[in-house]
Structure formats: C-alpha cells, structure tokens
Amino acid sequence: MRGAARVRVQAGDGTVSAGSARFNIRLFGQEVCVTCLAGRLRVAQAGNDAELAAGQQLRYRPEHFGIARAVARGDVSAWRQRLLVFKQSTLAEVVDEVNRYRPGKLILNGDALKHTRVQASFSLDRLDDVIALIQDAYGARVTRLPGGIVLFG
C-alpha cells in the first residue's frame, strides 16, 4: 500500500515500526519478543536494528539484541483463535502463559519440573487440562488451594 502511514510502537527499551504489516509483540519481564505475521517491519533497540519479514521473530532485552529466526506464524497467533500452542517450551514457560489467561495461579516447585520440555496445545476454554497434563505426564503432586491456586511438586 503506497503512502501508508507508519506505526511506531515502544516495546520495552526498543521500538517496532511498520507501514503495511501485521505483527505480534510480547513482553516477558524485560525481554521483548516481536513476530512479523505479514509484511515487513523494523526493530530497533540500543543502537541495534533489524528488519523482519513475514514468519520471522526476534527477541531482545536491555543487554542483548537477538537475531531474526523463522517461526510458525500460526502458532504465534493461535491465541487469537483461543488456542495456546507450545513446541519444545519449558513447563515454566507453559505455566507462565497459562497464568495469563486462567483465574488463580499455577505454581511449579522444583527445577527439574520447570525445565521439562513440552509440546502441547490447549484451548483457552479448557486450561485446567494443563493441570492433568502436569500430573499425569510428569508425575507431579498436585495441591489445590482456594482461589484457583494449584501447587505442583
């Protein structure tokens, strides 16, 4: 689209700018994850910059500017269809993401459990399926507390 207005988004300590593009930005603490879903965009942070094309993702944080890598666009934007998709994510990452959508809180105890790799998909309408997965597939003890809090050990 010729002459399209550019949008500029401040994300963490960097900026994302694009003309005709669709993109997803996620903030994980101080780390920013930018995914280009369609078109092209530019990411700039602390004197570094990179251009992303559709299907590329880049992560940065104050002390590190990553490199663009290919990702499955459908997996990144699946939340728009009420689905969370995880491919070789740690269980800690899965729980952090689920906690964004589920009332209460899931809490993992133990480093071995936190670093376990997971490949799974969950409907946003059935997030308690995660509890069954952690208990059944990984043998975690489950303690349910009031307010939707679930402890795994």
Buried (B, 14 or more C-beta within 10 A) or exposed (E): EEEEEEEEBEBBEBBBBBBBBBBBBBEEEEBBBBBBBBBBBBBBBEEEEBEBEBBBBBBBBEEEBBEBEEBEBEBBBBBEEEBBBBEEBBBBBBBBBBBEEBEBBBBBEEEEBBEBEBEBEBEBEEBBBBBEBBBEEBEBEBEEEEEEEBBBE
